Amino acid sequence: MSSPRANNSQANKGTLLKWLPWVLLLIVIAAFIWLFTSMNSASNAWEPPRTTPEEQQASAPVSDTPAPISSYHNAVARASQSVVNIYTTQAMAEHPYIDDPVLRRFFENQDSQQGAGPTNLGSGVIVSEDGYIVTNAHVVEKADEITVAFSDGRKSRAKVIGTDPDSDLAVIRVDMTGLTPLGFREEPIRVGDLALAIGNPFGVGQTVTQGIISATGRTGLGVNKFEDFIQTDAAINPGNSGGALVDARGELVGINTVIFSRSGGSMGIGFAIPTALVVVEQVMNALIKDGRVSRGWLGIEIQSQLRDPTQLETTTGVEVLKVVPQGPAAKSGLQVGDVILTIDDVEMTDANRLIQYVARKPPNTVLNAQILRRGKNAQVEIMLEERPVQEVVQRPVAMEGGLEEPDYYGQAQNRPMMSEEERDRMREELMKLFEQEGAVQ
């Protein structure tokens, strides 16, 4: 005979088993409803495109140090001790009419300025412990006195060792030892790399600005005969000429040279002469050793092949427009109308590339050129000669090249002199003015 407790337990189990299937059914139905709702809402919602982990890793910025960079103080401290401020003065010539007893009164207000020339600003980079400094040629051009101010407050007079107007580079030297030269970067600079410009803008003192490398190999600006500029958006202003463009490690990548500006100040388009392509190093060594730069010369006038931007086919090569008589090209048999395709298996894509390639070769170097003559390929061997001295390139108005204070006095000195007839007429007019002043008094 069963007890009442056992009967209650069996009744509870029966009730549980009776409702359990219904509870499970409700749970399954609820799960299906939730899943259906989630899938429907997910298919209708917009999501922004996502990059894959591989793409994120490929586009991640590359750092020179394992940890994220929060300051460039170490790089600036390393480089700034090797960047100097350069002040140049030019003595003014006495006006040719200053001794005229009548015209002298016209110049009386300018007597205090006679002999006091303008002071121009620039920068430079120490490249040796014994006082050699590289800067721009236009910074020290026509300078009668050069003063170099160092980052530690010391100053010294400097003398010009040599200038190369074709590349706008110059080497000066101070009589000092134990200086800290700035190391040159060995690896080629890349577009997107960080750039720090160090110089003396507007004479306010040594200043550092930050940007990136915007482009490399910039040519055709009409600033120098030999152009292969680095372009940067680091702020470069008047007074930065000859200063350093360094990377995130404080290594020299270029010499700040020119800016494109419509206002006279930085517009985010500055240009520096690169050090990675041996431009600065080659010129600097030649100036220190010989005081001048010797370059190879072909003796031809050229132009790039005309290109139609609407055509899909690319046209390369450089057409010969003129051959200098008795020049290297003439002696080798090169003719007007020939198209130079390659030199030493290097494709000549345009005229500037050919000029740059030849200029970096020393005289007496033999070049093997592949040409196209009247539709047929031919090979020509050319022995380079030394490039003759040519006129200085005039800077275009749109390019603010000097980056120093305007030489108003120098501009005035270049004005044409008066003729004797104009001088006599001016004397008569001044005599009348002086007589009227005397009558009034």
Secondary structure as GFF3:
##gff-version 3
##sequence-region A 1 441
A	DSSP	alpha_helix	4	44	.	.	.	ID=ss1
A	DSSP	alpha_helix	53	59	.	.	.	ID=ss2
A	DSSP	alpha_helix	73	80	.	.	.	ID=ss3
A	DSSP	beta_strand	83	89	.	.	.	ID=ss4
A	DSSP	three_ten_helix	103	113	.	.	.	ID=ss5
A	DSSP	beta_strand	119	126	.	.	.	ID=ss6
A	DSSP	beta_strand	132	135	.	.	.	ID=ss7
A	DSSP	alpha_helix	137	140	.	.	.	ID=ss8
A	DSSP	beta_strand	145	149	.	.	.	ID=ss9
A	DSSP	beta_strand	155	164	.	.	.	ID=ss10
A	DSSP	beta_strand	169	174	.	.	.	ID=ss11
A	DSSP	beta_strand	194	199	.	.	.	ID=ss12
A	DSSP	three_ten_helix	201	203	.	.	.	ID=ss13
A	DSSP	beta_strand	207	218	.	.	.	ID=ss14
A	DSSP	beta_strand	229	232	.	.	.	ID=ss15
A	DSSP	beta_strand	244	246	.	.	.	ID=ss16
A	DSSP	beta_strand	252	260	.	.	.	ID=ss17
A	DSSP	beta_strand	270	274	.	.	.	ID=ss18
A	DSSP	alpha_helix	279	290	.	.	.	ID=ss19
A	DSSP	beta_strand	296	297	.	.	.	ID=ss20
A	DSSP	beta_strand	300	304	.	.	.	ID=ss21
A	DSSP	beta_strand	318	323	.	.	.	ID=ss22
A	DSSP	alpha_helix	328	332	.	.	.	ID=ss23
A	DSSP	beta_strand	339	343	.	.	.	ID=ss24
A	DSSP	beta_strand	346	347	.	.	.	ID=ss25
A	DSSP	alpha_helix	351	359	.	.	.	ID=ss26
A	DSSP	beta_strand	366	373	.	.	.	ID=ss27
A	DSSP	beta_strand	376	383	.	.	.	ID=ss28
A	DSSP	beta_strand	385	386	.	.	.	ID=ss29
A	DSSP	beta_strand	399	400	.	.	.	ID=ss30
A	DSSP	alpha_helix	408	413	.	.	.	ID=ss31
A	DSSP	alpha_helix	420	440	.	.	.	ID=ss32
###
